[in-house]
């Protein structure tokens, strides 16, 4: 009977967990090209995503007949204002007067973003950035800069 529960547990987890492989350098130094990791396809559905979470999502783009997925870090949450200025990223939560400068130890060094840019994150959507900001196609470059919750495929769980 113990084997049945072990098989049931593993089978259940396989439904909710998926392996993914990093393609590219946009998440260096946190994740490297061809690195394998596991995402949880359900955990974030029971609660909102948090700032700093690493997510896998699709914008509906295809390479040939294969759907293209991105891996990025959540920076702006629904209802927040994100400000990118100089080499810093700031966030202002709803009801706050002041912006809070984000401490981002996961990035690949300082980046000069140039002119100030502001992003008001709509409800049910997220603002995402790669950790390797000089080599990342992310919310700064997307035609529509926000990722809808329905486009999120899963949240990083652990490295393989």
N, C-alpha and C positions, 0 to 999 in steps of 0.2 A: 504494500500500500504506500510506503514511503516513496518508492520509485514513481508511482502515479503522480504524487504531489510535486515531485521534482520536475517531471516532464510537463505537467500542467503549468507550473511556474515559468519554466523556460519558454514554453509555447506562448503563454500570455505576454511575456516580455518581448518576444520577437515581433508580436503584432504592434507594439508601441515603440520599439526601438529600431533604429535603422543605422547601418554603417554609412559613412560618407568619406570621400577623399578630397583633400584640398587641391585645387587646381590654380596655381599661380602664387604670387608673392604678396598679395594685398593684405594678408593678416600677419605677416612677419612683425615682430619676433614671436608672437604667441603661437602661430601655426605656420608650418612650412609646406612648400610644394610637395604634393604626393603623401602628406601625412594623413593617416587614417584616424577617424574619431567616430563616436556614437552619438546620435541625437535621440532625444525623447520626443516623440511626435504627439504626446498627449499632455505632459506635465504643465505646459504653459496654458493649456486650455482651461485648467482648473483655477488659474489665477493669472493676473496680468504679468507681462514680462517686466523685468526690472532693468534699470540702467546698468550697463556693464555686461548683461547677458549676451552670449554669442548665439546667433540664430542662423538657420538656413532657410532661405526663402526663394521664391520664383516670381519673376515679373511677367511670366508668360512667354518669354523668349525661347526660341528653339535653335539648336545647332544641328542642322540636318533634321532628323525626326526625333531628336532627343531634347527634352526640356532642360534648360540651363538653370542651375541653382547658384545662388550667391551665399557666401558665408561672411557675415559682418557683425559688428558689435552695436547693441542698442545704446544710443546716446540720448535721444529726446523721446520723452513719453507723451502720451496723448494729452493735449491741452497745454503743453509747455512751449516756451519760446526758446529757441536755440540761437545763440549768437556766436559767430566765428569771427575772431578779430586778431590780427597779427599772427601770433603762433599759439593762440589759446582758444579754448572752447568754453563757453559759458551757457548756463541754463537758468531760466527763470520759471518757477512753478506758478500755476494759477494762484492769484492772490498775493504773491510776493511782489515787493517793490524793487528789490535788488537782484541782479544776476549773481549766480554762484559760479566761480571758476572751477572747472572740473580738474581734479588730479587724475592724470592718465598715465600711470606707470607702464601700461601695456603697449604704448605706442613705440614706433621705431624712431624716436627722437623728435625734436621740434620741427615744425613745418611753418613756413611763412605763408599764411593764407591770403595775404594781400588785403584788399578792401574788406571792410566789415560786411558781413552777410547775416541776414536774419531769416529764421524759419519758424513759422507758427505751426506746430504739429496738430493736425486735426484729431478729433476724438476717434478712437479705434485704430489709430495709425501710429507709426514709429519713425524716428529719424535715425539712420544707421550710418556708421563710418567704419572703414577698414583700419586696422592698427598701423599699417604701413601707408600713411596718408599720402606720401608722394607717389605711390604706385597703386592706388585703389580707385576703382569706379564704384562710387557709393552715392548716398543721398545728395551730395554736392553736384554730381554729374548726371543723375537720372533725370529724364524728361519730367516726370512727376516725382518730386524728391522724397516721398513718404512711402513706407511699406505698410500695406493694410494687414490687419491681424489675419485675415483670411488667406493672405499670400504666404504666411509663415508656415513652413513645413515642419520645423522642429527646433528644439533648443539644445545646445551643446550639453552633453552629459559627461563624457570622459574620452580620453585618448586611448586608442588601441595599441 
